[in-house]
């Protein structure tokens, strides 16, 4: 009898532990805390845009909660920093951040591997306040009412990734061509600025050559004219030259008279 009692007790204990582990596997949030989302909707301006990186439900399936835990926590932390330390909005957002941290703790180290497998399916969005908190509310209600799958099989990556890569490559090639054309334009401009200076110096040299030739010609002509100029005649006032021509060889008259 006592053995059967102990067996029943052990079975009930094991069942209780299994149910407890099942219900707290992903850290179900408290329903009263989820009601604070409506307060945040009212206190934050409607036209305010909030950044979020997430995976749609149709892609992640049963792993939707698990794959969105980390990025939703990051988004809420960034939103909390927009408010002061005494703001009620910051306190309410901090409550959700704490719940998400507990959920990550229960999920364990496999979360990072799952996120890497689904990395090509994540989408970056900037949502208005109403749509953003609708997502947050849907996330917590789903996490509170369902069990996350342990093994997540990602679907094939979308083909838009290849298109993005092609577009990026084309854009980089186009930018490289623009830069090359820009460099060629700069070189052409430099050549255009350099050529007038060369032409100007060449013209100055050409103009200097005739001037130098004229100066040389005048100098040569002046030297030749000095060499070919006749001896200047003496003026009548100076009288006849003392010795000129054959008269210089005529003996004096006194010699002829004495001989006679």
C-alpha positions as semicolon CSV with decimal commas, in nm:
position;residue;x (nm);y (nm);z (nm)
1;X;0,000;0,000;0,000
2;X;0,274;0,243;0,094
3;X;0,464;0,153;-0,221
4;X;0,165;0,243;-0,440
5;X;0,129;0,574;-0,260
6;X;0,492;0,659;-0,325
7;X;0,456;0,557;-0,689
8;X;0,150;0,783;-0,734
9;X;0,330;1,068;-0,563
10;X;0,631;1,034;-0,791
11;X;0,411;1,020;-1,101
12;X;0,220;1,333;-1,001
13;X;0,545;1,510;-0,924
14;X;0,687;1,423;-1,265
15;X;0,368;1,538;-1,437
16;X;0,375;1,866;-1,246
17;X;0,739;1,927;-1,341
18;X;0,663;1,852;-1,706
19;X;0,368;2,092;-1,716
20;X;0,565;2,361;-1,534
21;X;0,854;2,326;-1,774
22;X;0,617;2,334;-2,069
23;X;0,434;2,648;-1,953
24;X;0,753;2,838;-1,872
25;X;0,961;2,721;-2,167
26;X;0,954;3,060;-2,338
27;X;0,865;3,268;-2,033
28;X;0,498;3,355;-2,084
29;X;0,436;3,723;-2,010
30;X;0,177;3,837;-1,758
31;X;-0,157;3,941;-1,905
32;X;-0,183;4,253;-1,687
33;X;0,144;4,383;-1,829
34;X;0,017;4,344;-2,184
35;X;-0,261;4,591;-2,102
36;X;0,004;4,862;-2,064
37;X;0,045;4,863;-2,442
38;X;-0,276;5,065;-2,479
39;X;-0,131;5,332;-2,249
40;X;0,181;5,354;-2,462
41;X;-0,032;5,399;-2,774
42;X;-0,207;5,695;-2,614
43;X;0,105;5,863;-2,474
44;X;0,327;5,839;-2,783
45;X;0,243;6,067;-3,082
46;X;0,059;5,890;-3,364
47;X;0,294;6,019;-3,635
48;X;0,605;5,893;-3,455
49;X;0,794;5,628;-3,656
50;X;0,962;5,340;-3,471
51;X;1,228;5,116;-3,625
52;X;1,189;4,739;-3,605
53;X;1,364;4,439;-3,758
54;X;1,133;4,137;-3,767
55;X;1,029;3,818;-3,949
56;X;0,671;3,783;-4,081
57;X;0,454;3,500;-3,950
58;X;0,410;3,340;-4,291
59;X;0,785;3,287;-4,314
60;X;0,876;3,172;-3,964
61;X;0,566;2,967;-3,875
62;X;0,582;2,822;-3,524
63;X;0,920;2,988;-3,468
64;X;0,777;3,339;-3,510
65;X;0,797;3,430;-3,141
66;X;1,140;3,280;-3,095
67;X;1,290;3,458;-3,397
68;X;1,147;3,801;-3,305
69;X;1,240;3,810;-2,936
70;X;1,584;3,965;-2,968
71;X;1,510;4,234;-3,228
72;X;1,190;4,339;-3,053
73;X;1,390;4,382;-2,733
74;X;1,645;4,597;-2,917
75;X;1,368;4,810;-3,069
76;X;1,196;4,867;-2,734
77;X;1,527;4,960;-2,569
78;X;1,585;5,222;-2,836
79;X;1,233;5,357;-2,785
80;X;1,279;5,374;-2,406
81;X;1,585;5,597;-2,450
82;X;1,363;5,863;-2,607
83;X;1,199;5,932;-2,270
84;X;1,330;6,076;-1,945
85;X;1,409;5,876;-1,634
86;X;1,088;5,983;-1,457
87;X;0,861;5,909;-1,753
88;X;0,592;5,644;-1,709
89;X;0,641;5,545;-2,072
90;X;0,999;5,447;-1,999
91;X;0,887;5,236;-1,701
92;X;0,620;5,055;-1,903
93;X;0,860;4,987;-2,189
94;X;1,117;4,864;-1,937
95;X;0,863;4,607;-1,814
96;X;0,832;4,460;-2,164
97;X;1,208;4,462;-2,210
98;X;1,246;4,262;-1,890
99;X;0,988;4,007;-2,008
100;X;1,172;3,967;-2,339
101;X;1,501;3,914;-2,159
102;X;1,344;3,637;-1,950
103;X;1,208;3,477;-2,266
104;X;1,553;3,479;-2,424
105;X;1,694;3,317;-2,111
106;X;1,443;3,029;-2,131
107;X;1,498;2,981;-2,505
108;X;1,869;2,928;-2,449
109;X;2,174;2,941;-2,673
110;X;1,996;2,792;-2,975
111;X;1,835;3,129;-3,043
112;X;2,142;3,273;-3,211
113;X;2,178;2,976;-3,446
114;X;1,813;2,997;-3,545
115;X;1,843;3,369;-3,616
116;X;2,142;3,306;-3,840
117;X;1,950;3,043;-4,036
118;X;1,662;3,288;-4,096
119;X;1,883;3,593;-4,148
120;X;1,784;3,645;-4,514
121;X;1,415;3,660;-4,416
122;X;1,439;3,952;-4,172
123;X;1,278;4,278;-4,278
124;X;1,359;4,631;-4,161
125;X;1,060;4,861;-4,115
126;X;0,974;5,202;-3,971
127;X;0,617;5,183;-3,844
128;X;0,387;5,445;-3,703
129;X;0,295;5,417;-3,336
130;X;-0,037;5,232;-3,384
131;X;0,098;4,967;-3,619
132;X;0,412;4,917;-3,414
133;X;0,226;4,847;-3,090
134;X;-0,021;4,623;-3,272
135;X;0,278;4,408;-3,359
136;X;0,403;4,420;-2,998
137;X;0,061;4,325;-2,866
138;X;0,026;4,040;-3,115
139;X;0,370;3,916;-3,021
140;X;0,299;3,893;-2,648
141;X;-0,046;3,737;-2,692
142;X;0,101;3,476;-2,927
143;X;0,387;3,405;-2,688
144;X;0,142;3,370;-2,399
145;X;-0,092;3,128;-2,577
146;X;0,136;2,904;-2,780
147;X;0,444;2,694;-2,744
148;X;0,743;2,776;-2,955
149;X;0,890;2,501;-3,170
150;X;1,233;2,371;-3,084
151;X;1,351;2,295;-3,438
152;X;1,296;2,566;-3,698
153;X;1,341;2,488;-4,067
154;X;1,397;2,806;-4,270
155;X;1,242;2,832;-4,617
156;X;1,462;2,919;-4,916
157;X;1,592;3,272;-4,923
158;X;1,394;3,511;-5,143
159;X;1,527;3,584;-5,491
160;X;1,516;3,956;-5,424
161;X;1,850;3,916;-5,247
162;X;2,020;3,838;-5,579
163;X;1,848;4,134;-5,738
164;X;1,974;4,355;-5,457
165;X;2,327;4,228;-5,509
166;X;2,301;4,288;-5,883
167;X;2,167;4,637;-5,826
168;X;2,445;4,711;-5,582
169;X;2,706;4,583;-5,828
170;X;2,556;4,791;-6,109
171;X;2,547;5,098;-5,887
172;X;2,910;5,050;-5,786
173;X;3,012;5,001;-6,153
174;X;2,823;5,315;-6,253
175;X;2,983;5,514;-5,973
176;X;3,326;5,387;-6,081
177;X;3,255;5,499;-6,439
178;X;3,141;5,840;-6,315
179;X;3,458;5,874;-6,111
180;X;3,670;5,776;-6,414
181;X;3,489;6,027;-6,633
182;X;3,535;6,288;-6,364
183;X;3,909;6,225;-6,352
184;X;3,929;6,246;-6,732
185;X;3,737;6,575;-6,722
186;X;3,977;6,712;-6,462
187;X;4,279;6,608;-6,672
188;X;4,124;6,769;-6,982
189;X;4,059;7,088;-6,788
190;X;4,418;7,095;-6,667
191;X;4,543;7,044;-7,021
192;X;4,313;7,321;-7,144
193;X;4,448;7,555;-6,877
194;X;4,808;7,459;-6,953
195;X;4,793;7,493;-7,335
196;X;4,720;7,872;-7,347
197;X;5,030;7,937;-7,137
198;X;5,244;7,732;-7,377
199;X;5,095;7,906;-7,680
200;X;5,149;8,246;-7,520
201;X;5,515;8,175;-7,447
202;X;5,564;8,045;-7,803
203;X;5,412;8,361;-7,952
204;X;5,637;8,577;-7,738
205;X;5,939;8,383;-7,863
206;X;5,830;8,423;-8,225
207;X;5,782;8,797;-8,180
208;X;6,126;8,832;-8,024
209;X;6,305;8,666;-8,320
210;X;6,233;8,946;-8,578
211;X;6,331;9,210;-8,324
212;X;6,664;9,040;-8,259
213;X;6,722;8,998;-8,634
214;X;6,660;9,369;-8,696
215;X;6,903;9,467;-8,419
216;X;7,173;9,235;-8,558
217;X;7,117;9,368;-8,910
218;X;7,156;9,728;-8,795
219;X;7,477;9,648;-8,609
220;X;7,630;9,472;-8,912
221;X;7,526;9,750;-9,147
222;X;7,676;10,014;-8,922
223;X;8,007;9,830;-8,899
224;X;8,029;9,788;-9,278
225;X;7,943;10,152;-9,338
226;X;8,230;10,258;-9,112
227;X;8,478;10,042;-9,300
228;X;8,375;10,163;-9,650
229;X;8,348;10,534;-9,569
230;X;8,610;10,760;-9,776
231;X;8,869;10,975;-9,601
232;X;8,737;11,320;-9,529
233;X;8,881;11,617;-9,735
234;X;9,064;11,898;-9,561
235;X;8,901;12,235;-9,553
236;X;9,060;12,533;-9,751
237;X;9,140;12,719;-9,434
238;X;9,386;12,451;-9,328
239;X;9,593;12,508;-9,646
240;X;9,761;12,249;-9,868
241;X;9,896;11,936;-9,724
242;X;10,263;11,938;-9,645
243;X;10,336;11,618;-9,829
244;X;10,095;11,483;-10,080
245;X;10,136;11,264;-10,384
246;X;10,442;11,327;-10,616
247;X;10,513;11,670;-10,477
248;X;10,679;11,516;-10,182
249;X;10,952;11,372;-10,410
250;X;11,042;11,704;-10,581
251;X;11,378;11,833;-10,453
252;X;11,390;12,181;-10,303
253;X;11,464;12,481;-10,527
254;X;11,778;12,583;-10,339
255;X;11,953;12,269;-10,445
256;X;11,885;12,332;-10,814
257;X;12,013;12,693;-10,798
258;X;12,336;12,603;-10,628
259;X;12,416;12,343;-10,886
260;X;12,379;12,592;-11,163
